Amino acid sequence: MIKDKEAFQRLSFLYQAAHCVLAQNPENQELARFYCHTQNSISRRLVLRQDPSVKRTICKTCFSLLVPGVSSTVRQRKRRNQQWTVVRCLNCGLTKHFLSNPDYKLWSEQPEALLENQTPACKEAKDQTPSSAQQPPKTFQAEKTTAPSSEPHGPPASKETPVGKSKGKKEPSGR
């Protein structure tokens, strides 16, 4: 079950509408920017994460849809012995750099990120052995092992300083 399914459908519709507007008439970039801005404001208001492939195709400053040749330029650069894809928005001039590593996978694309592959916390609690469930938490064990102080209201035994030694002075070494 997906949380806010209608909101994701609306975000998808706005993204597709921006693409359709630019495909029909590349001069109509203002309407596509309005759709992308509305999409961004909805996702922020409802605190929904957009897919990285969607976020990479929208300019962060002017919210224009980055379509190569229409509203952006895409170049391949070699820097620091690595291939980089450089996307530049033609409306505001913002430049984005992406590493062109064919072996790299985003976290959302990795199998560990999928909820289907993760074990739920309640299932892990059921799978524990009874002996580990009966042990008290470690914080209680640590409290039981501390030695009680001789005075009921005095400072704890570990904080007491030996007589004749002060904290600020060093004793001369026997060398």
QUILIN-V387162 format. One record per backbone hydrogen bond with DSSP energy under -1.0 kcal/mol. NH is the residue of the N-H (numbers start at 1). CO is the residue of the C=O. If there is no record, write none. Layout:
BEGIN
NH:CO + NH:CO
END
This chain:
BEGIN
8:4 + 9:5 + 10:6 + 11:7 + 12:8 + 13:9 + 14:10 + 15:11 + 16:12 + 17:13 + 18:14 + 19:15 + 20:16 + 21:17 + 22:18 + 23:19 + 24:20 + 25:21 + 28:25 + 29:27 + 32:28 + 33:29 + 34:30 + 35:31 + 36:32 + 37:33 + 38:34 + 39:35 + 40:36 + 41:37 + 42:38 + 43:39 + 44:40 + 45:41 + 46:42 + 48:43 + 54:51 + 55:51 + 56:52 + 58:55 + 59:64 + 66:57 + 67:65 + 69:72 + 70:67 + 71:67 + 72:67 + 73:88 + 75:86 + 77:84 + 79:82 + 82:79 + 84:77 + 85:98 + 86:75 + 87:96 + 88:73 + 89:94 + 90:71 + 93:89 + 96:87 + 98:85 + 100:83 + 101:99 + 104:101 + 109:106 + 110:107 + 113:110 + 124:120 + 125:121 + 126:122 + 127:123 + 133:129 + 134:130 + 141:137 + 142:138 + 143:139 + 144:140 + 145:141 + 159:156 + 165:162
END
